[in-house]
Amino acid sequence: MSLDSPVSRRLLSDEVFQRLRDSIVLGELVPGEKVKDSELAERLGLSRTPVREALARLADIGLVEAKPGVYTRITTLNRRDVEKTLAVLRSLDQLAVATAVPVMTEQDLCHMREANRDFERAVAANDITAALAADDRFHAVPITAADNPVLSRIVGQLHPQIHRILYRKFSTLLGGRNTIEHHDQLIEVCAGGDARAAADLSGQHWSELGGHINQLFDTNQFTETATD
């Protein structure tokens, strides 16, 4: 949904947060761009208070950075920060998978298969929004089955940072069949009940993604930022 569309009054604070978060992930608000709560409030047709609250929440999850009295801006894409985020997500996903496998049901496995088929179709159509939504649904199955609210909350906070990169470089990171095949392999290992092997396989996938992202940094494909 466009940043310029009016925001309803229901659940105002959460909606503003989600709208700004999505605008950052999608690149409507670009890395390094300076933002003002007054200007954002005017675009959204709101008072400044919910916008300030949303910016504070975005700062907490690393999508916005502020220097009081100087600037508030969209966080730039920094290799070191991305590597740290990936390392945490890798560990959390492994924990989720290892915890979930012993309690997974056939319905859980069916949901993973359905999500991966949707992911495959989205990749074929080069539809990044649908692809990332399907990928999120796929990984949400073991996270939900693990039944760990703290883990779920932290993963939800960190995902937008990685999605920023995936949206910008979709064809590079998700255009091949490697992720689809990895998903199929993970489903089969989960179905076999080997929690350790499933967690190891999940870790390998995150490591491969990290390697691809490092290559993009090596070739300076994340240097473009907003100009004053």
Contacts in CASP RR format, 6 or more apart in sequence:
PFRMAT RR
TARGET T0000
AUTHOR 0000-0000-0000
METHOD contacts of the structure
MODEL  1
MSLDSPVSRRLLSDEVFQRLRDSIVLGELVPGEKVKDSELAERLGLSRTP
VREALARLADIGLVEAKPGVYTRITTLNRRDVEKTLAVLRSLDQLAVATA
VPVMTEQDLCHMREANRDFERAVAANDITAALAADDRFHAVPITAADNPV
LSRIVGQLHPQIHRILYRKFSTLLGGRNTIEHHDQLIEVCAGGDARAAAD
LSGQHWSELGGHINQLFDTNQFTETATD
1 19 0 8 1.000
1 22 0 8 1.000
2 28 0 8 1.000
3 19 0 8 1.000
3 20 0 8 1.000
3 23 0 8 1.000
3 28 0 8 1.000
3 29 0 8 1.000
3 43 0 8 1.000
3 44 0 8 1.000
4 43 0 8 1.000
6 44 0 8 1.000
6 45 0 8 1.000
7 15 0 8 1.000
7 16 0 8 1.000
7 19 0 8 1.000
7 44 0 8 1.000
7 45 0 8 1.000
7 46 0 8 1.000
8 15 0 8 1.000
12 46 0 8 1.000
12 50 0 8 1.000
13 50 0 8 1.000
13 53 0 8 1.000
13 54 0 8 1.000
16 44 0 8 1.000
16 46 0 8 1.000
16 50 0 8 1.000
16 51 0 8 1.000
16 53 0 8 1.000
16 54 0 8 1.000
17 53 0 8 1.000
17 54 0 8 1.000
17 57 0 8 1.000
17 58 0 8 1.000
19 44 0 8 1.000
19 54 0 8 1.000
20 29 0 8 1.000
20 40 0 8 1.000
20 51 0 8 1.000
20 54 0 8 1.000
20 55 0 8 1.000
20 58 0 8 1.000
21 58 0 8 1.000
21 63 0 8 1.000
21 160 0 8 1.000
23 29 0 8 1.000
24 58 0 8 1.000
24 63 0 8 1.000
24 64 0 8 1.000
24 74 0 8 1.000
24 160 0 8 1.000
24 164 0 8 1.000
25 160 0 8 1.000
25 163 0 8 1.000
25 164 0 8 1.000
25 167 0 8 1.000
26 167 0 8 1.000
27 164 0 8 1.000
27 167 0 8 1.000
27 168 0 8 1.000
29 35 0 8 1.000
29 74 0 8 1.000
30 74 0 8 1.000
30 224 0 8 1.000
30 225 0 8 1.000
30 226 0 8 1.000
31 74 0 8 1.000
31 75 0 8 1.000
31 76 0 8 1.000
31 77 0 8 1.000
31 164 0 8 1.000
31 222 0 8 1.000
31 224 0 8 1.000
31 225 0 8 1.000
31 226 0 8 1.000
32 73 0 8 1.000
32 74 0 8 1.000
32 75 0 8 1.000
32 76 0 8 1.000
32 225 0 8 1.000
32 226 0 8 1.000
33 73 0 8 1.000
33 74 0 8 1.000
33 225 0 8 1.000
33 226 0 8 1.000
34 71 0 8 1.000
34 72 0 8 1.000
34 73 0 8 1.000
34 226 0 8 1.000
34 228 0 8 1.000
35 55 0 8 1.000
35 64 0 8 1.000
35 72 0 8 1.000
35 73 0 8 1.000
35 74 0 8 1.000
36 72 0 8 1.000
37 48 0 8 1.000
37 51 0 8 1.000
37 52 0 8 1.000
37 55 0 8 1.000
37 72 0 8 1.000
38 48 0 8 1.000
40 51 0 8 1.000
40 55 0 8 1.000
41 47 0 8 1.000
41 48 0 8 1.000
41 50 0 8 1.000
41 51 0 8 1.000
44 51 0 8 1.000
55 64 0 8 1.000
55 66 0 8 1.000
55 72 0 8 1.000
58 64 0 8 1.000
59 65 0 8 1.000
59 66 0 8 1.000
60 157 0 8 1.000
61 157 0 8 1.000
61 158 0 8 1.000
61 160 0 8 1.000
61 161 0 8 1.000
62 75 0 8 1.000
62 161 0 8 1.000
63 74 0 8 1.000
63 75 0 8 1.000
63 160 0 8 1.000
63 161 0 8 1.000
63 164 0 8 1.000
64 72 0 8 1.000
64 73 0 8 1.000
64 74 0 8 1.000
64 75 0 8 1.000
65 72 0 8 1.000
65 73 0 8 1.000
65 75 0 8 1.000
66 72 0 8 1.000
66 73 0 8 1.000
73 226 0 8 1.000
74 226 0 8 1.000
75 81 0 8 1.000
76 225 0 8 1.000
77 164 0 8 1.000
77 165 0 8 1.000
77 222 0 8 1.000
79 214 0 8 1.000
79 217 0 8 1.000
79 222 0 8 1.000
81 161 0 8 1.000
82 161 0 8 1.000
82 162 0 8 1.000
82 165 0 8 1.000
82 213 0 8 1.000
82 217 0 8 1.000
83 210 0 8 1.000
83 214 0 8 1.000
85 158 0 8 1.000
85 161 0 8 1.000
85 162 0 8 1.000
86 162 0 8 1.000
86 206 0 8 1.000
86 209 0 8 1.000
86 210 0 8 1.000
86 213 0 8 1.000
88 154 0 8 1.000
88 158 0 8 1.000
89 155 0 8 1.000
89 158 0 8 1.000
89 159 0 8 1.000
89 162 0 8 1.000
89 206 0 8 1.000
90 202 0 8 1.000
90 203 0 8 1.000
90 206 0 8 1.000
90 207 0 8 1.000
92 151 0 8 1.000
92 154 0 8 1.000
92 155 0 8 1.000
92 158 0 8 1.000
93 139 0 8 1.000
93 142 0 8 1.000
93 143 0 8 1.000
93 155 0 8 1.000
93 202 0 8 1.000
93 203 0 8 1.000
93 206 0 8 1.000
94 199 0 8 1.000
94 200 0 8 1.000
94 202 0 8 1.000
94 203 0 8 1.000
95 146 0 8 1.000
95 148 0 8 1.000
95 151 0 8 1.000
95 199 0 8 1.000
96 142 0 8 1.000
96 143 0 8 1.000
96 145 0 8 1.000
96 146 0 8 1.000
96 148 0 8 1.000
96 151 0 8 1.000
96 155 0 8 1.000
97 142 0 8 1.000
97 146 0 8 1.000
97 186 0 8 1.000
97 190 0 8 1.000
97 195 0 8 1.000
97 198 0 8 1.000
97 199 0 8 1.000
97 202 0 8 1.000
98 195 0 8 1.000
98 196 0 8 1.000
98 198 0 8 1.000
98 199 0 8 1.000
99 142 0 8 1.000
99 145 0 8 1.000
99 146 0 8 1.000
99 147 0 8 1.000
99 148 0 8 1.000
99 195 0 8 1.000
100 108 0 8 1.000
100 141 0 8 1.000
100 142 0 8 1.000
100 143 0 8 1.000
100 145 0 8 1.000
100 146 0 8 1.000
100 190 0 8 1.000
101 142 0 8 1.000
101 190 0 8 1.000
101 193 0 8 1.000
101 194 0 8 1.000
101 195 0 8 1.000
101 198 0 8 1.000
101 199 0 8 1.000
102 193 0 8 1.000
102 195 0 8 1.000
103 145 0 8 1.000
103 147 0 8 1.000
104 141 0 8 1.000
104 142 0 8 1.000
104 145 0 8 1.000
104 190 0 8 1.000
104 191 0 8 1.000
104 193 0 8 1.000
105 145 0 8 1.000
108 141 0 8 1.000
108 142 0 8 1.000
108 145 0 8 1.000
109 187 0 8 1.000
109 190 0 8 1.000
109 191 0 8 1.000
111 137 0 8 1.000
111 141 0 8 1.000
112 138 0 8 1.000
112 141 0 8 1.000
112 183 0 8 1.000
112 186 0 8 1.000
112 187 0 8 1.000
112 190 0 8 1.000
113 187 0 8 1.000
115 134 0 8 1.000
115 135 0 8 1.000
115 137 0 8 1.000
115 138 0 8 1.000
115 141 0 8 1.000
115 183 0 8 1.000
116 134 0 8 1.000
116 138 0 8 1.000
116 180 0 8 1.000
116 183 0 8 1.000
116 184 0 8 1.000
116 187 0 8 1.000
118 130 0 8 1.000
118 133 0 8 1.000
118 134 0 8 1.000
118 137 0 8 1.000
119 131 0 8 1.000
119 134 0 8 1.000
119 135 0 8 1.000
119 138 0 8 1.000
119 179 0 8 1.000
119 180 0 8 1.000
119 183 0 8 1.000
120 180 0 8 1.000
121 130 0 8 1.000
122 128 0 8 1.000
122 129 0 8 1.000
122 130 0 8 1.000
122 131 0 8 1.000
122 133 0 8 1.000
122 134 0 8 1.000
123 131 0 8 1.000
123 174 0 8 1.000
123 175 0 8 1.000
123 176 0 8 1.000
123 179 0 8 1.000
123 180 0 8 1.000
126 170 0 8 1.000
126 171 0 8 1.000
126 175 0 8 1.000
128 166 0 8 1.000
128 167 0 8 1.000
128 170 0 8 1.000
128 174 0 8 1.000
131 170 0 8 1.000
131 174 0 8 1.000
132 163 0 8 1.000
132 166 0 8 1.000
132 167 0 8 1.000
135 174 0 8 1.000
135 179 0 8 1.000
136 159 0 8 1.000
138 183 0 8 1.000
142 190 0 8 1.000
143 151 0 8 1.000
143 152 0 8 1.000
143 155 0 8 1.000
144 152 0 8 1.000
146 152 0 8 1.000
165 173 0 8 1.000
165 213 0 8 1.000
165 216 0 8 1.000
165 222 0 8 1.000
166 173 0 8 1.000
166 174 0 8 1.000
168 222 0 8 1.000
169 216 0 8 1.000
169 221 0 8 1.000
172 212 0 8 1.000
172 216 0 8 1.000
172 221 0 8 1.000
173 209 0 8 1.000
173 212 0 8 1.000
173 213 0 8 1.000
178 208 0 8 1.000
179 205 0 8 1.000
182 201 0 8 1.000
182 204 0 8 1.000
182 205 0 8 1.000
182 208 0 8 1.000
185 201 0 8 1.000
186 198 0 8 1.000
186 201 0 8 1.000
186 202 0 8 1.000
186 205 0 8 1.000
189 197 0 8 1.000
189 198 0 8 1.000
189 201 0 8 1.000
190 198 0 8 1.000
216 222 0 8 1.000
END
